[in-house]
Amino acid sequence: MKKKNALASGYCYSYCMRCKWYSVCPMRRFEREGRIGNEWNRKYCSGNYEACVRYRKEEAGIPHQDILLPDGSFLPAGGDRVN
């Protein structure tokens, strides 16, 4: 599979780059806590991170809440899991 196709599909393989904000992004913590599924990581953090709303806001210097998810929705209150 070509790199372009892997990124377009939203999933990443060994030659894809991870988002530069990954080490400080709260999505890592939410995944460890079981509040979000690892699909988010595959699709955005280690995949097509430029499609991530959080990434775009960070790059533009726009403040955003920690509970903002990569697709622009928000993590529900009460600890409900988001897949």
Backbone hydrogen bonds, N-H to C=O, Kabsch-Sander energy under -0.5 kcal/mol:
donor,donor_aa,acceptor,acceptor_aa,energy
6,A,2,K,-1.8
7,L,3,K,-2.5
8,A,4,K,-2.6
9,S,5,N,-1.9
10,G,6,A,-0.6
10,G,7,L,-1.0
11,Y,6,A,-1.4
16,C,13,Y,-2.2
19,C,45,C,-2.6
22,Y,19,C,-1.5
24,V,21,W,-1.5
25,C,21,W,-1.0
25,C,22,Y,-0.7
28,R,25,C,-1.2
29,R,25,C,-0.6
30,F,26,P,-2.5
31,E,27,M,-2.2
32,R,28,R,-2.3
33,E,29,R,-2.4
34,G,31,E,-1.1
35,R,30,F,-2.5
36,I,30,F,-1.1
37,G,82,V,-1.9
40,W,37,G,-1.3
42,R,38,N,-2.2
43,K,39,E,-2.8
44,Y,40,W,-2.7
45,C,40,W,-0.9
46,S,41,N,-3.3
47,G,44,Y,-0.6
48,N,43,K,-1.9
49,Y,47,G,-1.7
51,A,48,N,-2.0
52,C,49,Y,-1.5
53,V,70,P,-2.9
56,R,52,C,-2.3
57,K,53,V,-2.4
58,E,54,R,-2.5
59,E,55,Y,-2.7
60,A,56,R,-1.6
61,G,57,K,-0.7
61,G,58,E,-1.0
62,I,57,K,-2.8
68,L,65,Q,-1.6
69,L,73,S,-3.4
72,G,69,L,-2.4
75,L,67,I,-2.9
79,G,76,P,-0.7
82,V,35,R,-2.5
